[in-house]
Amino acid sequence: MSDSKMNDLVNKVLKSFAPEAMIHERIVNYMVREVHRGRKIDDVMSDPFVKNRIDDETVERLLQDPEVIRSIEEELTRAFKEEDFGFAD
């Protein structure tokens, strides 16, 4: 069995054991942590950690999560205060 197929199989088995709420919480925690580290939300949403665990409908629900929204708002506020928007000079 190829590594890719094995990885898919392991992920499928693990998903069956983890309730959706637990997966949701882990993804939200990951997203918040990564945004606070200065990463763009688009980059975080493209991470294999996120993409391999949730589908597009779940992504939409996560982007409506109050904790995620609060985290993004905090990073936007910080960027405006520091005038640091991550653009190259």
BELNOR-V739499 format. One record per residue. N is the residue number from 0. PHI is phi in whole degrees, -180 to 180 (* if undefined). Layout:
n->[N;N]
phi->[PHI;PHI]
This chain:
n->[0;1;2;3;4;5;6;7;8;9;10;11;12;13;14;15;16;17;18;19;20;21;22;23;24;25;26;27;28;29;30;31;32;33;34;35;36;37;38;39;40;41;42;43;44;45;46;47;48;49;50;51;52;53;54;55;56;57;58;59;60;61;62;63;64;65;66;67;68;69;70;71;72;73;74;75;76;77;78;79;80;81;82;83;84;85;86;87;88]
phi->[*;-70;-60;-63;-66;-64;-61;-61;-65;-63;-61;-64;-66;-63;-62;-69;-88;-93;-64;-56;-63;-68;-63;-55;-63;-64;-67;-60;-59;-63;-60;-62;-60;-70;-65;-67;-80;102;-81;-76;-61;-62;-66;-63;-67;-91;-62;-56;-57;-82;-61;-80;-114;-138;-96;-62;-64;-68;-57;-60;-66;-63;-70;-101;-67;-56;-67;-68;-61;-60;-62;-65;-61;-63;-69;-65;-60;-60;-60;-70;-63;-91;51;-119;-104;78;-88;-73;-72]
